[in-house]
């Protein structure tokens, strides 16, 4: 028996290996992919893909045949999902009686597709049934012409298929009931989440989500207003479950008679009418509110001293002198009263307001004691002595000093301590209480300037350096009332002359002197020294040159030219003139030297000529003497 089992197991293993080898050795595969779960009336698209081509194959033509369940699907269209160059890829997919045919080829037989390429078509269908069943799409034939080792042959690929399951509606949520303000329903399977819709008086006003395992939701926080409440539950299935969402009907009604929302109130002292002025803010629907209940409390007390029912959002609460007493502080609260008690309940009372004082209606406002009215310029306004008398209804009077103005709703047009100017002279101060006013007598503001009853004249003499002045000065306030300018004069007080540059035979000199008062400076030019050369006398034509007698040069000095101010004036030579004179003087000296040298040279030549002439005469005399002797 054991041997028989072993043999059977070996046979099964061999069979499975054979099937695996056959699958792995398929020349190519044709697969169908797309959603496996569909809904009635839905349009779906499935992709048919030729892929997993063996390494040595190159497909040059493909023919596919597919069948689909015509009771479930209605074919809409087919289109190419991938493109291959040089391939004949028709846009249309042929369809006949539930059979689809696809043909594609490389007409050049040169551009085959290999293992790294795919050929894909998208097929679109409409789901046309609502029955609880599945629909199949199957590739019944997959043929191809392919090149292998240079030879063309026919091959069949492995065909794929796909089964689509039609979604069915989930059972509707059931057993919807109210438990107080909590919505309850039965537990359900295959639900991802619930969506609960809350209605008030037939109108949807709240949508919430709950987990798929939930069976209730608490709406207490949402059902605060009066009305008829119902709810519905929508069951949403898991994404991969073959179900569609479903919705329940309406639950039973639940009537809520709720308290009205709490209004808010603000009270202030009513200066126009006396008593308190109130302002109510309410968010309740106006049709639901019949009025408001205002309670007045003395500040610090929990016992209401007065209760007032009003219908308006703003108004006055009179000061009657009994419940509301002058100068006492009070707070208030308010509650909303329903128009129909069967629909709503009276709201809770609001928090109390801040404390305010109560005054009766003012009849007369009078300033009975004037403030300080006389001032000097730049003094500060003093209102401390002012007293105002208030007369209220019922012949009630009250005297109020300036220090108590703020506590009694009084104000003044100028602040105590304000600095006064001359422009305030004749003006009045206005006191205000609500819309009533009273004015003081006119202010008297005098200038505090000195009238200069005693004066003197201070004189500052003018000099050559600056103007002088005559100033009229008040001996009381030391203010300068008048100033007369005394112009400066030109009577300078000079010091000694100081030579700043000595003259030469070529350049001028310079000397200056300065005023000891204003430092005004006068500059004078000292002319250059003039040198006179001796006359030149030619010696007689003798054998010995004449003796030369040195004659000293004659020096002529002219008085210097005076130039006022700090410059040398028009007679002073500039640097270019000095250079020119220097050059002329040099040329003159060279000429004199040239004449002296020429004179000496000519004298020497004359002497030599006379010496030669004398020698010749002596030689002739000697020859004549010698001839005579012979």
Secondary structure, DSSP 4 states (H G I P E B T S, - for coil): -HHHHHHHHHHHHHHHHHHHHHHHT-S-EEEEES-SEE-TT-EEEEEEEEE---TTEEEEEEEEEEEE-TTTEEEEEEEESS--TTEEE-S--EEETTEEEEEEEETTS---B-TT--EEEEEEEEE---SS-EEEEEEEEEEEEEEETTEEEEEEPEE-EEEEEEPEEPPPP---EEETTEEE----SSEEEEEEEEEETTEEEEEEEEETT--EEE-TTT--S-EEEEEEEEEEE-TTSSEE-EE------EEE-EEPPP-EEEEEE-TTTSBEEEEEE--S-GGGEEEEEEEEEETT-SSEEEEEEESSSEEEE---SSSS-TT-EEEEEEEEEESSTTTEEPPPPPPP---EE-B--EEEEEEEE----EEETTPBP--TT-EEEEEETTTEEEEEEGGGTGGGTEEESS-TTPBP-GGGTT---EEEETTEEEE-PPPEEE-------SEEEEEE---SSS-EEEEEEETTT--EEEEEEE-------B---EEEE---SSS-EEEEEEBTTT--EEEEEEPPPEEEPPPP-PPPSSSSPPPP---PPEEE-PPPEEE-SSS--TTS--HHHHHHHHHHHHHHHHHHHHHHHHHHHHHHHHHHHHHHHHHHHHHHHHHHHHHHH-
